[in-house]
Amino acid sequence: MKFLRKYVFLPSWLPQLNPQVWILGIGRFLSEIGTGFTLFYAPIFFVNQVGLSATAVGFALGSASISGVLGRILGGTFSDSRFWGRRRTLLLSAAVAAIASLVLATTSNFSTLVVGNLLMGLGQGLYWPATEAVVADLTPPEQRREAFALTRLADNLGMGMGIVFGGALIGTTGAYRALFIVDAISFVVFFGVVYFAITETYQPPERQQNTSIQSSWLQALRDRPLLVYVIVNIIFTTYISQLHSTLPLYLKNFVAVGAEKGFAETTISALFALYLALAVVCQLPVARALKRFSHAQALTISALMWAVGFSLIWVTGVATTNNLGWASFSLGVFALATVSYTPSASALITDLAPESQRGVYFSINSLCWAAGYFIGPPLGGWALDQPRVVVYSFWLILALSVVITIVILQYLNRILADK
């Protein structure tokens, strides 16, 4: 592995990044294969196979955000500490997530589902501040959007392969529980990649007092551009949560396809594989194309795409013909919206954060994801339990909410320009 870190030869058209960024990307790719096995099929399994209501499943999935808050606070604090640092925090997160997947594999009731999701939320909470801080530590400012785009590309490629393989496994065997076993194995593999191939990147200040972490949090919470960004980022992550928790069940149970009710699991698998394939193909080109824009402007472009995507999902539900075509179109737009958002958001946090506080700033950024995933799944689950007019109108309401997002982004762009 040391040899691999020293000698990495890349084609000129690929970003010439620190080799450890590429190695971390490989680890994330392997981990996300397991996540792809479960992420889009969990709501379908727990509603249609275990027999829980959509509202109960939405609440259980959202409960991961409760422990995720604790995990993200600990993840940012540990990442900026002398003892833990980025590497040990990543190892801890992989271990907790592997245990969570095994709990979910045995779930047969609501209580166990909540426990499994609470553990998964803790593991994911520990993971995100540390992994983003590693990329920021290893990358100069002019390469950060491409570096974050690369790691997101690895995430999307791994998840896409997981979705395809997961759909094939379900289609041939119907063994939903095996998906969670594969997810646990993927976290163990990620643990091994970090343990053997990633070195510690955190360089603590020479004089780090015991109160420095508390002071770091207080300083971050007084950063006005960061706080404005937090508001808009929670909105974005609420949007993203709808793709993972609400949309698969909507496509399964509420889209009329001829004489059938909803798409088959294999069709849903293919649709989300298309979404992730387009995200993989477009990730680096979109990151390069958006370099000419400020971070807030790039996020505004993403917001407009979310509005178009949600509108197309509404059309998918109410259309009497070509539902599959509308669904494919909408997920293609969602792919562009996602790849416009994630690298710019992470690069913006890196620019705002002092070097010694990156763990805390990325923790706050990750807390936005916890908030979005706490709001999104229960909200979507509630909407799907309502009369059909509410179910279909839900997507139009999400599209209209983009107006608020754009207003906040314009304000953020102005205060960043004055900073």
C-alpha positions as a Markdown table, in Angstrom:
| # | Residue | x | y | z |
|---|---|---|---|---|
| 1 | Met | 0.0 | 0.0 | 0.0 |
| 2 | Lys | 2.9 | 2.4 | 0.7 |
| 3 | Phe | 4.2 | 1.6 | -2.8 |
| 4 | Leu | 0.7 | 2.4 | -4.2 |
| 5 | Arg | 0.7 | 5.8 | -2.4 |
| 6 | Lys | 4.1 | 6.7 | -3.8 |
| 7 | Tyr | 3.6 | 5.5 | -7.4 |
| 8 | Val | 0.3 | 6.4 | -8.9 |
| 9 | Phe | 0.3 | 7.2 | -12.6 |
| 10 | Leu | -2.9 | 8.7 | -14.0 |
| 11 | Pro | -3.9 | 9.8 | -17.5 |
| 12 | Ser | -3.5 | 13.5 | -18.1 |
| 13 | Trp | -7.3 | 14.0 | -18.4 |
| 14 | Leu | -7.9 | 12.8 | -14.9 |
| 15 | Pro | -7.3 | 15.2 | -11.9 |
| 16 | Gln | -3.7 | 14.9 | -10.7 |
| 17 | Leu | -4.5 | 14.6 | -7.0 |
| 18 | Asn | -2.7 | 13.2 | -4.0 |
| 19 | Pro | -2.6 | 9.4 | -4.3 |
| 20 | Gln | -4.3 | 9.1 | -0.9 |
| 21 | Val | -7.4 | 10.9 | -2.3 |
| 22 | Trp | -7.6 | 8.2 | -5.0 |
| 23 | Ile | -7.1 | 5.4 | -2.4 |
| 24 | Leu | -9.9 | 6.9 | -0.2 |
| 25 | Gly | -12.1 | 7.0 | -3.3 |
| 26 | Ile | -11.5 | 3.3 | -3.8 |
| 27 | Gly | -12.5 | 2.6 | -0.2 |
| 28 | Arg | -15.6 | 4.7 | -0.6 |
| 29 | Phe | -16.5 | 3.0 | -3.8 |
| 30 | Leu | -16.3 | -0.4 | -2.1 |
| 31 | Ser | -18.3 | 0.8 | 0.9 |
| 32 | Glu | -21.0 | 2.3 | -1.3 |
| 33 | Ile | -21.5 | -0.9 | -3.2 |
| 34 | Gly | -23.0 | -2.3 | 0.0 |
| 35 | Thr | -25.0 | 0.8 | 0.7 |
| 36 | Gly | -26.5 | 0.6 | -2.8 |
| 37 | Phe | -27.6 | -2.9 | -2.0 |
| 38 | Thr | -29.9 | -1.6 | 0.8 |
| 39 | Leu | -30.6 | 2.1 | 0.4 |
| 40 | Phe | -33.3 | 2.0 | -2.3 |
| 41 | Tyr | -34.8 | -1.3 | -1.3 |
| 42 | Ala | -35.1 | -0.9 | 2.5 |
| 43 | Pro | -38.4 | 1.1 | 2.4 |
| 44 | Ile | -39.9 | -1.5 | 0.0 |
| 45 | Phe | -38.8 | -4.4 | 2.1 |
| 46 | Phe | -39.9 | -3.0 | 5.4 |
| 47 | Val | -43.3 | -1.9 | 4.1 |
| 48 | Asn | -44.2 | -4.8 | 1.7 |
| 49 | Gln | -42.3 | -7.7 | 3.3 |
| 50 | Val | -42.1 | -7.0 | 7.0 |
| 51 | Gly | -45.5 | -5.4 | 7.0 |
| 52 | Leu | -44.9 | -2.0 | 8.6 |
| 53 | Ser | -46.7 | 1.2 | 7.5 |
| 54 | Ala | -45.0 | 3.7 | 5.3 |
| 55 | Thr | -45.3 | 6.3 | 8.1 |
| 56 | Ala | -43.6 | 3.9 | 10.6 |
| 57 | Val | -40.8 | 3.1 | 8.2 |
| 58 | Gly | -40.3 | 6.7 | 7.4 |
| 59 | Phe | -40.0 | 7.5 | 11.1 |
| 60 | Ala | -37.6 | 4.6 | 11.6 |
| 61 | Leu | -35.4 | 5.8 | 8.7 |
| 62 | Gly | -35.6 | 9.3 | 10.0 |
| 63 | Ser | -34.5 | 8.1 | 13.5 |
| 64 | Ala | -31.0 | 7.6 | 12.1 |
| 65 | Ser | -30.7 | 11.3 | 12.0 |
| 66 | Ile | -31.2 | 11.5 | 15.8 |
| 67 | Ser | -28.1 | 9.4 | 16.5 |
| 68 | Gly | -26.5 | 11.0 | 13.4 |
| 69 | Val | -26.5 | 14.3 | 15.2 |
| 70 | Leu | -24.4 | 12.8 | 18.0 |
| 71 | Gly | -22.2 | 11.0 | 15.5 |
| 72 | Arg | -21.6 | 14.2 | 13.5 |
| 73 | Ile | -20.7 | 16.2 | 16.6 |
| 74 | Leu | -18.4 | 13.5 | 17.8 |
| 75 | Gly | -17.0 | 13.0 | 14.3 |
| 76 | Gly | -16.0 | 16.6 | 13.9 |
| 77 | Thr | -14.7 | 16.8 | 17.5 |
| 78 | Phe | -12.7 | 13.6 | 17.1 |
| 79 | Ser | -11.3 | 14.6 | 13.7 |
| 80 | Asp | -9.8 | 17.8 | 15.2 |
| 81 | Ser | -8.4 | 16.0 | 18.3 |
| 82 | Arg | -4.8 | 14.9 | 18.8 |
| 83 | Phe | -5.8 | 11.4 | 20.0 |
| 84 | Trp | -8.4 | 10.4 | 17.4 |
| 85 | Gly | -7.7 | 12.4 | 14.3 |
| 86 | Arg | -9.3 | 11.7 | 10.9 |
| 87 | Arg | -8.0 | 8.1 | 10.5 |
| 88 | Arg | -9.2 | 6.6 | 13.8 |
| 89 | Thr | -12.5 | 8.4 | 13.4 |
| 90 | Leu | -13.0 | 6.7 | 10.0 |
| 91 | Leu | -12.1 | 3.3 | 11.5 |
| 92 | Leu | -14.6 | 3.7 | 14.3 |
| 93 | Ser | -17.4 | 4.8 | 11.9 |
| 94 | Ala | -16.8 | 1.7 | 9.7 |
| 95 | Ala | -17.0 | -0.6 | 12.7 |
| 96 | Val | -20.3 | 0.9 | 14.0 |
| 97 | Ala | -21.9 | 0.8 | 10.5 |
| 98 | Ala | -21.0 | -2.9 | 10.1 |
| 99 | Ile | -22.7 | -3.7 | 13.3 |
| 100 | Ala | -25.8 | -1.7 | 12.3 |
| 101 | Ser | -26.1 | -3.6 | 9.0 |
| 102 | Leu | -26.1 | -6.9 | 10.9 |
| 103 | Val | -28.9 | -5.6 | 13.2 |
| 104 | Leu | -31.0 | -4.6 | 10.2 |
| 105 | Ala | -30.5 | -8.0 | 8.6 |
| 106 | Thr | -32.3 | -9.5 | 11.6 |
| 107 | Thr | -35.1 | -6.9 | 11.8 |
| 108 | Ser | -38.7 | -8.3 | 12.0 |
| 109 | Asn | -40.4 | -5.5 | 14.0 |
| 110 | Phe | -40.4 | -1.7 | 14.4 |
| 111 | Ser | -38.3 | -1.6 | 17.5 |
| 112 | Thr | -35.4 | -3.5 | 16.0 |
| 113 | Leu | -35.7 | -1.4 | 12.8 |
| 114 | Val | -35.2 | 1.7 | 15.0 |
| 115 | Val | -32.2 | 0.3 | 16.8 |
| 116 | Gly | -30.5 | -0.6 | 13.5 |
| 117 | Asn | -31.1 | 2.8 | 12.1 |
| 118 | Leu | -29.9 | 4.5 | 15.3 |
| 119 | Leu | -26.6 | 2.6 | 15.0 |
| 120 | Met | -26.4 | 3.3 | 11.3 |
| 121 | Gly | -26.9 | 7.0 | 11.9 |
| 122 | Leu | -24.1 | 7.0 | 14.5 |
| 123 | Gly | -21.7 | 5.3 | 12.1 |
| 124 | Gln | -22.6 | 7.6 | 9.2 |
| 125 | Gly | -22.4 | 10.6 | 11.5 |
| 126 | Leu | -18.8 | 9.7 | 12.5 |
| 127 | Tyr | -17.9 | 9.1 | 8.9 |
| 128 | Trp | -18.7 | 12.3 | 7.0 |
| 129 | Pro | -16.7 | 15.0 | 8.9 |
| 130 | Ala | -13.6 | 12.8 | 8.9 |
| 131 | Thr | -13.7 | 11.7 | 5.3 |
| 132 | Glu | -14.4 | 15.3 | 4.0 |
| 133 | Ala | -11.6 | 16.7 | 6.2 |
| 134 | Val | -9.2 | 14.2 | 4.8 |
| 135 | Val | -9.9 | 15.3 | 1.2 |
| 136 | Ala | -9.6 | 19.0 | 2.2 |
| 137 | Asp | -6.3 | 18.3 | 4.0 |
| 138 | Leu | -4.8 | 16.6 | 1.0 |
| 139 | Thr | -5.9 | 19.1 | -1.7 |
| 140 | Pro | -4.9 | 22.6 | -2.6 |
| 141 | Pro | -7.7 | 25.2 | -3.1 |
| 142 | Glu | -7.6 | 25.1 | -6.9 |
| 143 | Gln | -8.2 | 21.4 | -7.0 |
| 144 | Arg | -10.9 | 21.0 | -4.3 |
| 145 | Arg | -14.0 | 20.9 | -6.4 |
| 146 | Glu | -12.5 | 18.2 | -8.6 |
| 147 | Ala | -11.2 | 16.3 | -5.5 |
| 148 | Phe | -14.6 | 16.3 | -3.9 |
| 149 | Ala | -16.2 | 15.5 | -7.3 |
| 150 | Leu | -13.9 | 12.5 | -7.6 |
| 151 | Thr | -14.9 | 11.1 | -4.2 |
| 152 | Arg | -18.5 | 11.7 | -5.0 |
| 153 | Leu | -18.0 | 9.9 | -8.3 |
| 154 | Ala | -16.6 | 6.9 | -6.4 |
| 155 | Asp | -19.7 | 7.0 | -4.1 |
| 156 | Asn | -22.1 | 7.1 | -7.0 |
| 157 | Leu | -20.3 | 4.4 | -9.0 |
| 158 | Gly | -20.2 | 2.1 | -6.1 |
| 159 | Met | -23.9 | 2.8 | -5.2 |
| 160 | Gly | -24.9 | 2.3 | -8.8 |
| 161 | Met | -23.2 | -1.1 | -9.0 |
| 162 | Gly | -24.8 | -2.0 | -5.6 |
| 163 | Ile | -28.3 | -1.1 | -6.9 |
| 164 | Val | -27.8 | -3.2 | -10.1 |
| 165 | Phe | -26.5 | -6.2 | -8.2 |
| 166 | Gly | -29.1 | -5.7 | -5.4 |
| 167 | Gly | -31.9 | -5.6 | -7.9 |
| 168 | Ala | -30.6 | -8.7 | -9.6 |
| 169 | Leu | -30.4 | -10.5 | -6.3 |
| 170 | Ile | -33.9 | -9.6 | -5.3 |
| 171 | Gly | -35.3 | -10.4 | -8.8 |
| 172 | Thr | -33.8 | -13.9 | -8.8 |
| 173 | Thr | -34.1 | -14.9 | -5.1 |
| 174 | Gly | -36.3 | -12.4 | -3.2 |
| 175 | Ala | -33.7 | -12.5 | -0.4 |
| 176 | Tyr | -34.0 | -8.9 | 0.9 |
| 177 | Arg | -32.1 | -9.7 | 4.1 |
| 178 | Ala | -29.0 | -10.8 | 2.3 |
| 179 | Leu | -28.7 | -7.2 | 1.1 |
| 180 | Phe | -27.9 | -6.1 | 4.6 |
| 181 | Ile | -25.3 | -8.8 | 5.0 |
| 182 | Val | -23.5 | -7.6 | 1.9 |
| 183 | Asp | -23.7 | -4.1 | 3.3 |
| 184 | Ala | -22.0 | -5.2 | 6.5 |
| 185 | Ile | -19.2 | -6.9 | 4.5 |
| 186 | Ser | -18.6 | -3.7 | 2.5 |
| 187 | Phe | -18.0 | -1.7 | 5.7 |
| 188 | Val | -15.5 | -4.3 | 6.9 |
| 189 | Val | -13.7 | -3.9 | 3.6 |
| 190 | Phe | -13.7 | -0.1 | 3.9 |
| 191 | Phe | -12.2 | -0.5 | 7.4 |
| 192 | Gly | -9.4 | -2.5 | 5.9 |
| 193 | Val | -8.6 | 0.1 | 3.2 |
| 194 | Val | -8.4 | 2.9 | 5.8 |
| 195 | Tyr | -6.4 | 0.8 | 8.2 |
| 196 | Phe | -3.7 | -0.3 | 5.7 |
| 197 | Ala | -3.7 | 2.6 | 3.2 |
| 198 | Ile | -4.6 | 5.9 | 4.8 |
| 199 | Thr | -2.2 | 7.8 | 7.0 |
| 200 | Glu | -3.3 | 10.5 | 9.5 |
| 201 | Thr | -3.7 | 13.9 | 7.7 |
| 202 | Tyr | -4.5 | 16.1 | 10.7 |
| 203 | Gln | -1.7 | 18.4 | 11.9 |
| 204 | Pro | -2.8 | 19.9 | 15.2 |
| 205 | Pro | -1.6 | 23.3 | 16.4 |
| 206 | Glu | 1.6 | 23.2 | 18.4 |
| 207 | Arg | -0.3 | 24.5 | 21.4 |
| 208 | Gln | -3.7 | 22.9 | 21.6 |
| 209 | Gln | -5.4 | 23.6 | 24.9 |
| 210 | Asn | -8.1 | 21.5 | 26.4 |
| 211 | Thr | -10.7 | 24.2 | 25.7 |
| 212 | Ser | -9.8 | 24.6 | 22.0 |
| 213 | Ile | -12.5 | 22.2 | 20.7 |
| 214 | Gln | -15.2 | 24.1 | 22.6 |
| 215 | Ser | -13.8 | 27.4 | 21.4 |
| 216 | Ser | -13.7 | 26.0 | 17.9 |
| 217 | Trp | -17.4 | 25.1 | 18.0 |
| 218 | Leu | -18.3 | 28.5 | 19.4 |
| 219 | Gln | -16.3 | 30.3 | 16.7 |
| 220 | Ala | -18.0 | 28.3 | 14.0 |
| 221 | Leu | -21.4 | 29.0 | 15.3 |
| 222 | Arg | -20.7 | 32.8 | 15.1 |
| 223 | Asp | -19.7 | 32.5 | 11.5 |
| 224 | Arg | -22.5 | 34.3 | 9.6 |
| 225 | Pro | -21.9 | 32.9 | 6.1 |
| 226 | Leu | -21.7 | 29.4 | 7.6 |
| 227 | Leu | -25.0 | 29.8 | 9.4 |
| 228 | Val | -26.7 | 31.1 | 6.2 |
| 229 | Tyr | -25.3 | 28.2 | 4.4 |
| 230 | Val | -26.6 | 25.8 | 7.0 |
| 231 | Ile | -30.2 | 26.9 | 6.3 |
| 232 | Val | -30.0 | 26.3 | 2.6 |
| 233 | Asn | -28.0 | 23.1 | 3.0 |
| 234 | Ile | -30.8 | 21.6 | 5.2 |
| 235 | Ile | -33.2 | 22.3 | 2.3 |
| 236 | Phe | -30.9 | 20.6 | -0.2 |
| 237 | Thr | -30.5 | 17.5 | 1.9 |
| 238 | Thr | -34.2 | 17.3 | 2.5 |
| 239 | Tyr | -34.5 | 17.2 | -1.3 |
| 240 | Ile | -31.9 | 14.4 | -1.6 |
| 241 | Ser | -33.6 | 12.4 | 1.1 |
| 242 | Gln | -36.7 | 12.2 | -1.0 |
| 243 | Leu | -34.8 | 10.3 | -3.7 |
| 244 | His | -33.6 | 7.7 | -1.2 |
| 245 | Ser | -36.6 | 7.2 | 1.0 |
| 246 | Thr | -39.9 | 8.5 | -0.6 |
| 247 | Leu | -39.3 | 8.1 | -4.4 |
| 248 | Pro | -38.7 | 4.3 | -4.6 |
| 249 | Leu | -42.0 | 3.6 | -2.7 |
| 250 | Tyr | -43.8 | 6.2 | -4.8 |
| 251 | Leu | -42.6 | 4.5 | -8.0 |
| 252 | Lys | -43.6 | 1.1 | -6.7 |
| 253 | Asn | -47.1 | 1.9 | -5.3 |
| 254 | Phe | -48.4 | 5.1 | -7.0 |
| 255 | Val | -47.4 | 5.1 | -10.6 |
| 256 | Ala | -50.0 | 3.5 | -12.9 |
| 257 | Val | -48.3 | 1.3 | -15.5 |
| 258 | Gly | -50.9 | -0.1 | -17.8 |
| 259 | Ala | -53.0 | -2.5 | -15.8 |
| 260 | Glu | -50.2 | -2.8 | -13.2 |
| 261 | Lys | -49.8 | -0.6 | -10.1 |
| 262 | Gly | -46.3 | 0.8 | -10.0 |
| 263 | Phe | -43.0 | -0.3 | -11.4 |
| 264 | Ala | -41.4 | -3.7 | -10.6 |
| 265 | Glu | -38.4 | -3.7 | -8.3 |
| 266 | Thr | -36.1 | -4.5 | -11.3 |
| 267 | Thr | -37.4 | -1.5 | -13.1 |
| 268 | Ile | -36.9 | 0.8 | -10.1 |
| 269 | Ser | -33.4 | -0.7 | -9.9 |
| 270 | Ala | -32.7 | 0.2 | -13.5 |
| 271 | Leu | -34.0 | 3.7 | -13.1 |
| 272 | Phe | -31.8 | 4.4 | -10.1 |
| 273 | Ala | -28.9 | 2.8 | -11.9 |
| 274 | Leu | -29.5 | 5.2 | -14.7 |
| 275 | Tyr | -29.5 | 8.1 | -12.2 |
| 276 | Leu | -26.2 | 7.0 | -10.8 |
| 277 | Ala | -24.6 | 6.2 | -14.1 |
| 278 | Leu | -25.4 | 9.7 | -15.4 |
| 279 | Ala | -24.0 | 11.1 | -12.1 |
| 280 | Val | -20.8 | 9.2 | -12.6 |
| 281 | Val | -20.4 | 10.3 | -16.2 |
| 282 | Cys | -21.2 | 13.9 | -15.5 |
| 283 | Gln | -19.5 | 14.4 | -12.1 |
| 284 | Leu | -16.1 | 15.6 | -13.2 |
| 285 | Pro | -17.2 | 17.5 | -16.3 |
| 286 | Val | -19.9 | 19.4 | -14.3 |
| 287 | Ala | -17.4 | 20.2 | -11.6 |
| 288 | Arg | -15.0 | 21.6 | -14.2 |
| 289 | Ala | -17.8 | 23.6 | -15.9 |
| 290 | Leu | -18.9 | 25.2 | -12.7 |
| 291 | Lys | -15.4 | 26.4 | -11.8 |
| 292 | Arg | -16.3 | 29.7 | -13.5 |
| 293 | Phe | -19.1 | 30.3 | -11.0 |
| 294 | Ser | -19.0 | 31.2 | -7.4 |
| 295 | His | -20.1 | 28.4 | -5.0 |
| 296 | Ala | -23.4 | 30.1 | -4.3 |
| 297 | Gln | -24.1 | 30.5 | -8.0 |
| 298 | Ala | -23.3 | 26.8 | -8.6 |
| 299 | Leu | -25.7 | 25.9 | -5.9 |
| 300 | Thr | -28.4 | 28.1 | -7.5 |
| 301 | Ile | -28.0 | 26.1 | -10.7 |
| 302 | Ser | -28.4 | 22.9 | -8.7 |
| 303 | Ala | -31.6 | 24.3 | -7.1 |
| 304 | Leu | -33.2 | 25.1 | -10.5 |
| 305 | Met | -32.5 | 21.5 | -11.6 |
| 306 | Trp | -34.2 | 20.1 | -8.4 |
| 307 | Ala | -37.3 | 22.2 | -9.3 |
| 308 | Val | -37.4 | 20.7 | -12.8 |
| 309 | Gly | -36.9 | 17.2 | -11.4 |
| 310 | Phe | -39.7 | 17.3 | -8.8 |
| 311 | Ser | -42.0 | 18.7 | -11.5 |
| 312 | Leu | -41.2 | 15.8 | -13.7 |
| 313 | Ile | -41.9 | 13.3 | -10.9 |
| 314 | Trp | -45.4 | 14.9 | -10.6 |
| 315 | Val | -45.9 | 14.3 | -14.4 |
| 316 | Thr | -44.7 | 10.7 | -13.9 |
| 317 | Gly | -47.5 | 10.0 | -11.5 |
| 318 | Val | -50.4 | 11.7 | -13.3 |
| 319 | Ala | -49.4 | 10.8 | -16.9 |
| 320 | Thr | -51.5 | 8.1 | -18.5 |
| 321 | Thr | -48.8 | 7.0 | -20.9 |
| 322 | Asn | -45.0 | 6.8 | -21.1 |
| 323 | Asn | -44.6 | 6.8 | -17.3 |
| 324 | Leu | -41.2 | 5.1 | -17.7 |
| 325 | Gly | -40.0 | 7.8 | -20.0 |
| 326 | Trp | -41.0 | 10.6 | -17.6 |
| 327 | Ala | -39.4 | 8.7 | -14.7 |
| 328 | Ser | -36.2 | 8.3 | -16.6 |
| 329 | Phe | -36.1 | 11.9 | -17.6 |
| 330 | Ser | -36.7 | 13.1 | -14.0 |
| 331 | Leu | -34.0 | 10.9 | -12.6 |
| 332 | Gly | -31.6 | 12.2 | -15.2 |
| 333 | Val | -32.3 | 15.7 | -14.1 |
| 334 | Phe | -31.9 | 14.7 | -10.5 |
| 335 | Ala | -28.4 | 13.3 | -11.4 |
| 336 | Leu | -27.4 | 16.7 | -12.8 |
| 337 | Ala | -28.8 | 18.5 | -9.7 |
| 338 | Thr | -26.9 | 16.2 | -7.3 |
| 339 | Val | -23.5 | 16.5 | -9.1 |
| 340 | Ser | -23.9 | 20.3 | -9.2 |
| 341 | Tyr | -24.5 | 20.4 | -5.5 |
| 342 | Thr | -22.1 | 18.1 | -3.7 |
| 343 | Pro | -18.7 | 19.3 | -4.8 |
| 344 | Ser | -19.5 | 23.0 | -4.6 |
| 345 | Ala | -21.0 | 22.5 | -1.1 |
| 346 | Ser | -18.0 | 20.7 | 0.3 |
| 347 | Ala | -15.5 | 23.2 | -1.4 |
| 348 | Leu | -17.5 | 26.1 | 0.1 |
| 349 | Ile | -17.1 | 24.6 | 3.6 |
| 350 | Thr | -13.4 | 24.1 | 3.1 |
| 351 | Asp | -13.0 | 27.8 | 2.1 |
| 352 | Leu | -15.0 | 29.0 | 5.1 |
| 353 | Ala | -13.1 | 26.8 | 7.7 |
| 354 | Pro | -9.8 | 27.6 | 9.3 |
| 355 | Glu | -7.4 | 24.8 | 8.7 |
| 356 | Ser | -7.3 | 23.6 | 12.3 |
| 357 | Gln | -11.2 | 23.6 | 12.5 |
| 358 | Arg | -12.1 | 21.6 | 9.4 |
| 359 | Gly | -13.4 | 18.7 | 11.3 |
| 360 | Val | -15.8 | 21.0 | 13.2 |
| 361 | Tyr | -17.0 | 22.8 | 10.1 |
| 362 | Phe | -17.5 | 19.6 | 8.2 |
| 363 | Ser | -19.3 | 18.3 | 11.2 |
| 364 | Ile | -21.8 | 21.2 | 11.0 |
| 365 | Asn | -22.1 | 20.6 | 7.3 |
| 366 | Ser | -22.9 | 17.0 | 8.0 |
| 367 | Leu | -25.4 | 18.0 | 10.7 |
| 368 | Cys | -27.3 | 19.6 | 7.8 |
| 369 | Trp | -27.6 | 16.1 | 6.3 |
| 370 | Ala | -28.8 | 14.7 | 9.6 |
| 371 | Ala | -31.5 | 17.5 | 9.7 |
| 372 | Gly | -32.5 | 16.9 | 6.1 |
| 373 | Tyr | -32.8 | 13.2 | 6.6 |
| 374 | Phe | -34.7 | 13.7 | 9.8 |
| 375 | Ile | -37.2 | 15.9 | 8.1 |
| 376 | Gly | -37.4 | 14.2 | 4.7 |
| 377 | Pro | -38.3 | 10.5 | 5.3 |
| 378 | Pro | -41.1 | 11.2 | 7.8 |
| 379 | Leu | -42.5 | 14.0 | 5.7 |
| 380 | Gly | -42.4 | 11.8 | 2.6 |
| 381 | Gly | -43.8 | 8.8 | 4.4 |
| 382 | Trp | -46.7 | 10.9 | 5.8 |
| 383 | Ala | -47.4 | 12.3 | 2.3 |
| 384 | Leu | -47.6 | 8.7 | 0.8 |
| 385 | Asp | -50.1 | 7.7 | 3.5 |
| 386 | Gln | -52.5 | 10.5 | 2.4 |
| 387 | Pro | -55.1 | 10.6 | -0.4 |
| 388 | Arg | -53.7 | 10.4 | -3.9 |
| 389 | Val | -54.3 | 14.1 | -4.6 |
| 390 | Val | -51.9 | 14.9 | -1.7 |
| 391 | Val | -49.4 | 12.3 | -2.8 |
| 392 | Tyr | -49.1 | 13.8 | -6.3 |
| 393 | Ser | -49.2 | 17.4 | -5.1 |
| 394 | Phe | -46.4 | 16.8 | -2.7 |
| 395 | Trp | -43.9 | 16.9 | -5.6 |
| 396 | Leu | -45.2 | 20.2 | -6.9 |
| 397 | Ile | -44.8 | 21.7 | -3.4 |
| 398 | Leu | -41.2 | 20.6 | -3.3 |
| 399 | Ala | -40.6 | 22.2 | -6.7 |
| 400 | Leu | -42.2 | 25.5 | -5.5 |
| 401 | Ser | -40.0 | 25.5 | -2.4 |
| 402 | Val | -37.0 | 26.0 | -4.6 |
| 403 | Val | -37.9 | 29.7 | -4.8 |
| 404 | Ile | -37.1 | 30.1 | -1.1 |
| 405 | Thr | -33.8 | 28.2 | -1.7 |
| 406 | Ile | -32.7 | 30.5 | -4.4 |
| 407 | Val | -33.5 | 33.7 | -2.4 |
| 408 | Ile | -31.3 | 32.4 | 0.5 |
| 409 | Leu | -28.5 | 31.5 | -2.0 |
| 410 | Gln | -28.6 | 35.0 | -3.5 |
| 411 | Tyr | -28.2 | 36.5 | 0.0 |
| 412 | Leu | -25.3 | 34.0 | 0.7 |
| 413 | Asn | -23.6 | 35.0 | -2.5 |
| 414 | Arg | -23.8 | 38.7 | -1.5 |
| 415 | Ile | -22.3 | 38.3 | 2.0 |
| 416 | Leu | -19.5 | 36.0 | 0.7 |
| 417 | Ala | -18.6 | 38.7 | -1.9 |
| 418 | Asp | -18.4 | 41.3 | 0.9 |
| 419 | Lys | -16.4 | 39.0 | 3.2 |
